[in-house]
Amino acid sequence: MKTYYTHGTCSRAIRFEVDDNQIVTACEFEGGCPGNTQGVARLVIGKKAKDVIAMLKGIPCGDKGTSCPDQLARALQSELNARA
């Protein structure tokens, strides 16, 4: 599993896997609001990474300028960029 260390959120890290077809096959957050992060993690499994990025990119949490979902979008974008 890849680990992405978050910035500006209550969660500390996101662990995820993306298969060769760019499908998210695993996702879990370390820290953050348990109900929200577990819900987001379950909802993205089985989805194309690019679709998850489009749905979650730019979602703010209060005045932080980012959120756990936005950090997941950034993590997935970083992974797709590394594969390009």
Biopython code that builds the backbone (N, CA, C, O; Angstrom):
import numpy as np
from Bio.PDB.StructureBuilder import StructureBuilder

atoms = [
    (1, "MET", "N", (0.839, -1.181, 0.000)),
    (1, "MET", "CA", (0.000, 0.000, 0.000)),
    (1, "MET", "C", (0.882, 1.241, 0.000)),
    (1, "MET", "O", (1.932, 1.270, 0.642)),
    (2, "LYS", "N", (0.452, 2.245, -0.712)),
    (2, "LYS", "CA", (1.153, 3.537, -0.714)),
    (2, "LYS", "C", (0.693, 4.327, 0.504)),
    (2, "LYS", "O", (-0.436, 4.163, 0.965)),
    (3, "THR", "N", (1.561, 5.176, 1.019)),
    (3, "THR", "CA", (1.207, 6.065, 2.121)),
    (3, "THR", "C", (1.425, 7.498, 1.684)),
    (3, "THR", "O", (2.488, 7.853, 1.175)),
    (4, "TYR", "N", (0.406, 8.317, 1.889)),
    (4, "TYR", "CA", (0.468, 9.747, 1.600)),
    (4, "TYR", "C", (0.301, 10.466, 2.934)),
    (4, "TYR", "O", (-0.688, 10.252, 3.635)),
    (5, "TYR", "N", (1.256, 11.312, 3.286)),
    (5, "TYR", "CA", (1.180, 12.063, 4.529)),
    (5, "TYR", "C", (0.447, 13.369, 4.263)),
    (5, "TYR", "O", (0.873, 14.186, 3.447)),
    (6, "THR", "N", (-0.657, 13.546, 4.967)),
    (6, "THR", "CA", (-1.548, 14.679, 4.716)),
    (6, "THR", "C", (-0.986, 15.970, 5.298)),
    (6, "THR", "O", (-0.096, 15.959, 6.148)),
    (7, "HIS", "N", (-1.529, 17.075, 4.817)),
    (7, "HIS", "CA", (-1.134, 18.412, 5.258)),
    (7, "HIS", "C", (-2.389, 19.234, 5.509)),
    (7, "HIS", "O", (-3.258, 19.323, 4.642)),
    (8, "GLY", "N", (-2.488, 19.834, 6.686)),
    (8, "GLY", "CA", (-3.583, 20.750, 6.975)),
    (8, "GLY", "C", (-4.894, 20.083, 7.372)),
    (8, "GLY", "O", (-5.947, 20.721, 7.343)),
    (9, "THR", "N", (-4.839, 18.801, 7.744)),
    (9, "THR", "CA", (-6.055, 18.106, 8.161)),
    (9, "THR", "C", (-5.834, 17.384, 9.483)),
    (9, "THR", "O", (-4.705, 17.260, 9.959)),
    (10, "CYS", "N", (-6.921, 16.915, 10.062)),
    (10, "CYS", "CA", (-6.828, 16.140, 11.304)),
    (10, "CYS", "C", (-6.241, 14.759, 11.048)),
    (10, "CYS", "O", (-5.552, 14.208, 11.906)),
    (11, "SER", "N", (-6.508, 14.197, 9.870)),
    (11, "SER", "CA", (-5.898, 12.907, 9.553)),
    (11, "SER", "C", (-4.406, 13.117, 9.324)),
    (11, "SER", "O", (-3.979, 14.173, 8.857)),
    (12, "ARG", "N", (-3.621, 12.097, 9.658)),
    (12, "ARG", "CA", (-2.169, 12.204, 9.535)),
    (12, "ARG", "C", (-1.636, 11.583, 8.252)),
    (12, "ARG", "O", (-0.615, 12.016, 7.717)),
    (13, "ALA", "N", (-2.339, 10.562, 7.763)),
    (13, "ALA", "CA", (-1.868, 9.853, 6.574)),
    (13, "ALA", "C", (-3.037, 9.127, 5.918)),
    (13, "ALA", "O", (-4.069, 8.875, 6.539)),
    (14, "ILE", "N", (-2.840, 8.803, 4.649)),
    (14, "ILE", "CA", (-3.805, 8.000, 3.896)),
    (14, "ILE", "C", (-3.020, 6.867, 3.255)),
    (14, "ILE", "O", (-2.015, 7.095, 2.582)),
    (15, "ARG", "N", (-3.485, 5.654, 3.469)),
    (15, "ARG", "CA", (-2.897, 4.493, 2.811)),
    (15, "ARG", "C", (-3.882, 4.028, 1.743)),
    (15, "ARG", "O", (-5.081, 3.913, 1.997)),
    (16, "PHE", "N", (-3.363, 3.763, 0.545)),
    (16, "PHE", "CA", (-4.251, 3.413, -0.563)),
    (16, "PHE", "C", (-3.526, 2.544, -1.573)),
    (16, "PHE", "O", (-2.297, 2.475, -1.591)),
    (17, "GLU", "N", (-4.303, 1.887, -2.407)),
    (17, "GLU", "CA", (-3.773, 1.121, -3.533)),
    (17, "GLU", "C", (-4.591, 1.454, -4.771)),
    (17, "GLU", "O", (-5.807, 1.638, -4.708)),
    (18, "VAL", "N", (-3.893, 1.527, -5.894)),
    (18, "VAL", "CA", (-4.522, 1.738, -7.197)),
    (18, "VAL", "C", (-3.978, 0.647, -8.110)),
    (18, "VAL", "O", (-2.763, 0.483, -8.221)),
    (19, "ASP", "N", (-4.860, -0.098, -8.764)),
    (19, "ASP", "CA", (-4.393, -1.197, -9.610)),
    (19, "ASP", "C", (-3.941, -0.700, -10.982)),
    (19, "ASP", "O", (-3.948, 0.503, -11.245)),
    (20, "ASP", "N", (-3.553, -1.619, -11.845)),
    (20, "ASP", "CA", (-3.041, -1.261, -13.169)),
    (20, "ASP", "C", (-4.094, -0.605, -14.062)),
    (20, "ASP", "O", (-3.748, 0.060, -15.039)),
    (21, "ASN", "N", (-5.370, -0.786, -13.737)),
    (21, "ASN", "CA", (-6.455, -0.147, -14.482)),
    (21, "ASN", "C", (-6.874, 1.184, -13.858)),
    (21, "ASN", "O", (-7.890, 1.769, -14.235)),
    (22, "GLN", "N", (-6.076, 1.649, -12.901)),
    (22, "GLN", "CA", (-6.300, 2.907, -12.188)),
    (22, "GLN", "C", (-7.587, 2.895, -11.363)),
    (22, "GLN", "O", (-8.256, 3.917, -11.213)),
    (23, "ILE", "N", (-7.918, 1.718, -10.831)),
    (23, "ILE", "CA", (-9.049, 1.558, -9.927)),
    (23, "ILE", "C", (-8.520, 1.569, -8.496)),
    (23, "ILE", "O", (-7.523, 0.912, -8.199)),
    (24, "VAL", "N", (-9.179, 2.308, -7.612)),
    (24, "VAL", "CA", (-8.804, 2.322, -6.199)),
    (24, "VAL", "C", (-9.264, 0.996, -5.596)),
    (24, "VAL", "O", (-10.456, 0.690, -5.588)),
    (25, "THR", "N", (-8.318, 0.220, -5.096)),
    (25, "THR", "CA", (-8.646, -1.097, -4.540)),
    (25, "THR", "C", (-8.570, -1.137, -3.019)),
    (25, "THR", "O", (-9.056, -2.087, -2.405)),
    (26, "ALA", "N", (-7.972, -0.131, -2.404)),
    (26, "ALA", "CA", (-7.885, -0.055, -0.948)),
    (26, "ALA", "C", (-7.703, 1.399, -0.541)),
    (26, "ALA", "O", (-7.075, 2.181, -1.255)),
    (27, "CYS", "N", (-8.261, 1.754, 0.615)),
    (27, "CYS", "CA", (-8.122, 3.118, 1.116)),
    (27, "CYS", "C", (-8.421, 3.129, 2.599)),
    (27, "CYS", "O", (-9.440, 2.595, 3.038)),
    (28, "GLU", "N", (-7.532, 3.737, 3.377)),
    (28, "GLU", "CA", (-7.774, 3.921, 4.804)),
    (28, "GLU", "C", (-7.051, 5.178, 5.276)),
    (28, "GLU", "O", (-5.945, 5.486, 4.833)),
    (29, "PHE", "N", (-7.697, 5.882, 6.174)),
    (29, "PHE", "CA", (-7.144, 7.104, 6.743)),
    (29, "PHE", "C", (-6.601, 6.801, 8.127)),
    (29, "PHE", "O", (-7.157, 5.980, 8.857)),
    (30, "GLU", "N", (-5.520, 7.465, 8.482)),
    (30, "GLU", "CA", (-4.978, 7.407, 9.835)),
    (30, "GLU", "C", (-5.353, 8.711, 10.515)),
    (30, "GLU", "O", (-4.890, 9.781, 10.120)),
    (31, "GLY", "N", (-6.185, 8.620, 11.529)),
    (31, "GLY", "CA", (-6.657, 9.817, 12.219)),
    (31, "GLY", "C", (-7.822, 10.453, 11.484)),
    (31, "GLY", "O", (-8.370, 9.880, 10.543)),
    (32, "GLY", "N", (-8.186, 11.633, 11.922)),
    (32, "GLY", "CA", (-9.316, 12.326, 11.329)),
    (32, "GLY", "C", (-10.614, 11.928, 12.003)),
    (32, "GLY", "O", (-10.600, 11.213, 13.005)),
    (33, "CYS", "N", (-11.723, 12.376, 11.471)),
    (33, "CYS", "CA", (-13.052, 12.057, 12.007)),
    (33, "CYS", "C", (-13.420, 10.651, 11.550)),
    (33, "CYS", "O", (-13.663, 10.445, 10.361)),
    (34, "PRO", "N", (-13.469, 9.684, 12.451)),
    (34, "PRO", "CA", (-13.614, 8.286, 12.048)),
    (34, "PRO", "C", (-14.793, 7.993, 11.125)),
    (34, "PRO", "O", (-14.629, 7.299, 10.121)),
    (35, "GLY", "N", (-15.955, 8.500, 11.441)),
    (35, "GLY", "CA", (-17.118, 8.222, 10.591)),
    (35, "GLY", "C", (-16.945, 8.775, 9.190)),
    (35, "GLY", "O", (-17.257, 8.101, 8.208)),
    (36, "ASN", "N", (-16.454, 9.990, 9.094)),
    (36, "ASN", "CA", (-16.275, 10.611, 7.776)),
    (36, "ASN", "C", (-15.184, 9.929, 6.965)),
    (36, "ASN", "O", (-15.373, 9.643, 5.782)),
    (37, "THR", "N", (-14.050, 9.669, 7.590)),
    (37, "THR", "CA", (-12.941, 9.085, 6.831)),
    (37, "THR", "C", (-13.233, 7.641, 6.436)),
    (37, "THR", "O", (-12.863, 7.219, 5.341)),
    (38, "GLN", "N", (-13.891, 6.875, 7.308)),
    (38, "GLN", "CA", (-14.264, 5.511, 6.933)),
    (38, "GLN", "C", (-15.283, 5.522, 5.806)),
    (38, "GLN", "O", (-15.222, 4.692, 4.899)),
    (39, "GLY", "N", (-16.219, 6.459, 5.864)),
    (39, "GLY", "CA", (-17.222, 6.568, 4.810)),
    (39, "GLY", "C", (-16.592, 6.907, 3.473)),
    (39, "GLY", "O", (-16.901, 6.277, 2.461)),
    (40, "VAL", "N", (-15.716, 7.892, 3.460)),
    (40, "VAL", "CA", (-15.040, 8.277, 2.215)),
    (40, "VAL", "C", (-14.230, 7.094, 1.685)),
    (40, "VAL", "O", (-14.280, 6.786, 0.494)),
    (41, "ALA", "N", (-13.493, 6.441, 2.560)),
    (41, "ALA", "CA", (-12.654, 5.310, 2.141)),
    (41, "ALA", "C", (-13.494, 4.207, 1.497)),
    (41, "ALA", "O", (-13.116, 3.671, 0.456)),
    (42, "ARG", "N", (-14.608, 3.870, 2.096)),
    (42, "ARG", "CA", (-15.455, 2.816, 1.528)),
    (42, "ARG", "C", (-16.080, 3.224, 0.207)),
    (42, "ARG", "O", (-16.228, 2.400, -0.695)),
    (43, "LEU", "N", (-16.444, 4.485, 0.089)),
    (43, "LEU", "CA", (-17.097, 4.953, -1.132)),
    (43, "LEU", "C", (-16.171, 4.984, -2.343)),
    (43, "LEU", "O", (-16.639, 4.832, -3.471)),
    (44, "VAL", "N", (-14.879, 5.175, -2.138)),
    (44, "VAL", "CA", (-13.970, 5.308, -3.279)),
    (44, "VAL", "C", (-13.450, 3.967, -3.788)),
    (44, "VAL", "O", (-12.983, 3.880, -4.924)),
    (45, "ILE", "N", (-13.522, 2.928, -2.970)),
    (45, "ILE", "CA", (-13.024, 1.617, -3.408)),
    (45, "ILE", "C", (-13.874, 1.116, -4.572)),
    (45, "ILE", "O", (-15.104, 1.117, -4.518)),
    (46, "GLY", "N", (-13.181, 0.690, -5.620)),
    (46, "GLY", "CA", (-13.850, 0.213, -6.830)),
    (46, "GLY", "C", (-14.069, 1.293, -7.871)),
    (46, "GLY", "O", (-14.550, 1.009, -8.968)),
    (47, "LYS", "N", (-13.724, 2.527, -7.542)),
    (47, "LYS", "CA", (-13.905, 3.658, -8.473)),
    (47, "LYS", "C", (-12.589, 3.964, -9.189)),
    (47, "LYS", "O", (-11.508, 3.695, -8.666)),
    (48, "LYS", "N", (-12.697, 4.526, -10.384)),
    (48, "LYS", "CA", (-11.509, 4.982, -11.103)),
    (48, "LYS", "C", (-10.893, 6.157, -10.343)),
    (48, "LYS", "O", (-11.602, 7.057, -9.894)),
    (49, "ALA", "N", (-9.579, 6.138, -10.206)),
    (49, "ALA", "CA", (-8.878, 7.188, -9.471)),
    (49, "ALA", "C", (-9.196, 8.567, -10.041)),
    (49, "ALA", "O", (-9.389, 9.516, -9.282)),
    (50, "LYS", "N", (-9.253, 8.690, -11.362)),
    (50, "LYS", "CA", (-9.522, 10.011, -11.956)),
    (50, "LYS", "C", (-10.923, 10.511, -11.608)),
    (50, "LYS", "O", (-11.132, 11.717, -11.475)),
    (51, "ASP", "N", (-11.889, 9.590, -11.458)),
    (51, "ASP", "CA", (-13.240, 9.984, -11.058)),
    (51, "ASP", "C", (-13.287, 10.426, -9.605)),
    (51, "ASP", "O", (-13.992, 11.373, -9.258)),
    (52, "VAL", "N", (-12.532, 9.735, -8.759)),
    (52, "VAL", "CA", (-12.439, 10.115, -7.340)),
    (52, "VAL", "C", (-11.811, 11.498, -7.232)),
    (52, "VAL", "O", (-12.289, 12.337, -6.469)),
    (53, "ILE", "N", (-10.754, 11.741, -7.979)),
    (53, "ILE", "CA", (-10.091, 13.052, -7.965)),
    (53, "ILE", "C", (-11.077, 14.141, -8.361)),
    (53, "ILE", "O", (-11.163, 15.176, -7.700)),
    (54, "ALA", "N", (-11.824, 13.909, -9.445)),
    (54, "ALA", "CA", (-12.792, 14.906, -9.918)),
    (54, "ALA", "C", (-13.868, 15.198, -8.869)),
    (54, "ALA", "O", (-14.310, 16.339, -8.733)),
    (55, "MET", "N", (-14.290, 14.166, -8.128)),
    (55, "MET", "CA", (-15.337, 14.345, -7.114)),
    (55, "MET", "C", (-14.840, 15.058, -5.862)),
    (55, "MET", "O", (-15.576, 15.849, -5.272)),
    (56, "LEU", "N", (-13.609, 14.792, -5.448)),
    (56, "LEU", "CA", (-13.148, 15.229, -4.133)),
    (56, "LEU", "C", (-12.208, 16.430, -4.139)),
    (56, "LEU", "O", (-12.061, 17.102, -3.119)),
    (57, "LYS", "N", (-11.575, 16.704, -5.268)),
    (57, "LYS", "CA", (-10.591, 17.793, -5.338)),
    (57, "LYS", "C", (-11.232, 19.131, -4.973)),
    (57, "LYS", "O", (-12.279, 19.510, -5.499)),
    (58, "GLY", "N", (-10.568, 19.830, -4.055)),
    (58, "GLY", "CA", (-10.980, 21.185, -3.702)),
    (58, "GLY", "C", (-12.015, 21.286, -2.597)),
    (58, "GLY", "O", (-12.413, 22.396, -2.246)),
    (59, "ILE", "N", (-12.468, 20.171, -2.033)),
    (59, "ILE", "CA", (-13.433, 20.236, -0.933)),
    (59, "ILE", "C", (-12.720, 20.804, 0.300)),
    (59, "ILE", "O", (-11.698, 20.268, 0.727)),
    (60, "PRO", "N", (-13.258, 21.888, 0.871)),
    (60, "PRO", "CA", (-12.625, 22.461, 2.057)),
    (60, "PRO", "C", (-13.228, 21.900, 3.350)),
    (60, "PRO", "O", (-14.338, 21.368, 3.345)),
    (61, "CYS", "N", (-12.499, 22.024, 4.434)),
    (61, "CYS", "CA", (-12.993, 21.698, 5.774)),
    (61, "CYS", "C", (-12.802, 22.967, 6.601)),
    (61, "CYS", "O", (-11.684, 23.305, 6.991)),
    (62, "GLY", "N", (-13.889, 23.651, 6.860)),
    (62, "GLY", "CA", (-13.793, 24.923, 7.576)),
    (62, "GLY", "C", (-12.946, 25.901, 6.781)),
    (62, "GLY", "O", (-13.121, 26.047, 5.571)),
    (63, "ASP", "N", (-12.039, 26.563, 7.459)),
    (63, "ASP", "CA", (-11.172, 27.541, 6.793)),
    (63, "ASP", "C", (-9.771, 26.991, 6.544)),
    (63, "ASP", "O", (-8.830, 27.760, 6.350)),
    (64, "LYS", "N", (-9.625, 25.657, 6.548)),
    (64, "LYS", "CA", (-8.317, 25.022, 6.386)),
    (64, "LYS", "C", (-7.784, 25.099, 4.957)),
    (64, "LYS", "O", (-6.575, 25.007, 4.744)),
    (65, "GLY", "N", (-8.669, 25.265, 3.980)),
    (65, "GLY", "CA", (-8.216, 25.302, 2.591)),
    (65, "GLY", "C", (-8.027, 23.915, 1.995)),
    (65, "GLY", "O", (-7.660, 23.788, 0.827)),
    (66, "THR", "N", (-8.271, 22.888, 2.775)),
    (66, "THR", "CA", (-8.188, 21.506, 2.311)),
    (66, "THR", "C", (-9.084, 20.675, 3.216)),
    (66, "THR", "O", (-9.738, 21.215, 4.110)),
    (67, "SER", "N", (-9.118, 19.387, 2.994)),
    (67, "SER", "CA", (-9.930, 18.471, 3.808)),
    (67, "SER", "C", (-9.371, 17.070, 3.615)),
    (67, "SER", "O", (-8.489, 16.855, 2.784)),
    (68, "CYS", "N", (-9.881, 16.131, 4.374)),
    (68, "CYS", "CA", (-9.454, 14.742, 4.177)),
    (68, "CYS", "C", (-9.795, 14.258, 2.764)),
    (68, "CYS", "O", (-8.948, 13.636, 2.123)),
    (69, "PRO", "N", (-11.016, 14.524, 2.250)),
    (69, "PRO", "CA", (-11.294, 14.123, 0.872)),
    (69, "PRO", "C", (-10.372, 14.810, -0.143)),
    (69, "PRO", "O", (-9.920, 14.171, -1.093)),
    (70, "ASP", "N", (-10.094, 16.090, 0.046)),
    (70, "ASP", "CA", (-9.193, 16.813, -0.854)),
    (70, "ASP", "C", (-7.791, 16.221, -0.787)),
    (70, "ASP", "O", (-7.119, 16.108, -1.812)),
    (71, "GLN", "N", (-7.345, 15.844, 0.402)),
    (71, "GLN", "CA", (-6.025, 15.226, 0.533)),
    (71, "GLN", "C", (-5.973, 13.875, -0.177)),
    (71, "GLN", "O", (-4.944, 13.519, -0.750)),
    (72, "LEU", "N", (-7.073, 13.119, -0.144)),
    (72, "LEU", "CA", (-7.127, 11.864, -0.889)),
    (72, "LEU", "C", (-7.021, 12.136, -2.381)),
    (72, "LEU", "O", (-6.311, 11.425, -3.091)),
    (73, "ALA", "N", (-7.719, 13.157, -2.862)),
    (73, "ALA", "CA", (-7.616, 13.525, -4.278)),
    (73, "ALA", "C", (-6.173, 13.869, -4.635)),
    (73, "ALA", "O", (-5.684, 13.469, -5.692)),
    (74, "ARG", "N", (-5.498, 14.599, -3.773)),
    (74, "ARG", "CA", (-4.096, 14.964, -4.019)),
    (74, "ARG", "C", (-3.199, 13.730, -4.023)),
    (74, "ARG", "O", (-2.284, 13.622, -4.839)),
    (75, "ALA", "N", (-3.467, 12.793, -3.101)),
    (75, "ALA", "CA", (-2.683, 11.557, -3.037)),
    (75, "ALA", "C", (-2.842, 10.758, -4.322)),
    (75, "ALA", "O", (-1.863, 10.270, -4.886)),
    (76, "LEU", "N", (-4.074, 10.628, -4.776)),
    (76, "LEU", "CA", (-4.330, 9.864, -6.001)),
    (76, "LEU", "C", (-3.732, 10.554, -7.220)),
    (76, "LEU", "O", (-3.191, 9.893, -8.105)),
    (77, "GLN", "N", (-3.826, 11.882, -7.270)),
    (77, "GLN", "CA", (-3.241, 12.615, -8.395)),
    (77, "GLN", "C", (-1.734, 12.425, -8.425)),
    (77, "GLN", "O", (-1.143, 12.252, -9.491)),
    (78, "SER", "N", (-1.115, 12.457, -7.252)),
    (78, "SER", "CA", (0.326, 12.239, -7.158)),
    (78, "SER", "C", (0.692, 10.849, -7.676)),
    (78, "SER", "O", (1.690, 10.686, -8.378)),
    (79, "GLU", "N", (-0.109, 9.861, -7.333)),
    (79, "GLU", "CA", (0.147, 8.503, -7.801)),
    (79, "GLU", "C", (-0.017, 8.398, -9.309)),
    (79, "GLU", "O", (0.815, 7.783, -9.975)),
    (80, "LEU", "N", (-1.073, 8.984, -9.857)),
    (80, "LEU", "CA", (-1.264, 8.931, -11.308)),
    (80, "LEU", "C", (-0.143, 9.675, -12.034)),
    (80, "LEU", "O", (0.326, 9.227, -13.080)),
    (81, "ASN", "N", (0.282, 10.801, -11.483)),
    (81, "ASN", "CA", (1.394, 11.540, -12.097)),
    (81, "ASN", "C", (2.681, 10.722, -12.094)),
    (81, "ASN", "O", (3.453, 10.762, -13.052)),
    (82, "ALA", "N", (2.906, 9.984, -11.014)),
    (82, "ALA", "CA", (4.123, 9.170, -10.913)),
    (82, "ALA", "C", (4.116, 8.026, -11.932)),
    (82, "ALA", "O", (5.174, 7.552, -12.345)),
    (83, "ARG", "N", (2.948, 7.595, -12.325)),
    (83, "ARG", "CA", (2.826, 6.500, -13.291)),
    (83, "ARG", "C", (2.900, 6.979, -14.735)),
    (83, "ARG", "O", (3.118, 6.178, -15.644)),
    (84, "ALA", "N", (2.723, 8.255, -14.946)),
    (84, "ALA", "CA", (2.697, 8.796, -16.321)),
    (84, "ALA", "C", (4.077, 8.827, -16.957)),
    (84, "ALA", "O", (4.220, 9.253, -18.103)),
]
sb = StructureBuilder()
sb.init_structure("model")
sb.init_model(0)
sb.init_chain("A")
sb.init_seg("    ")
for serial, (resi, resn, name, xyz) in enumerate(atoms, 1):
    if name == "N":
        sb.init_residue(resn, " ", resi, " ")
    sb.init_atom(name, np.array(xyz, "f"), 0.0, 1.0, " ", f" {name:<3s}", serial, name[0])
structure = sb.get_structure()
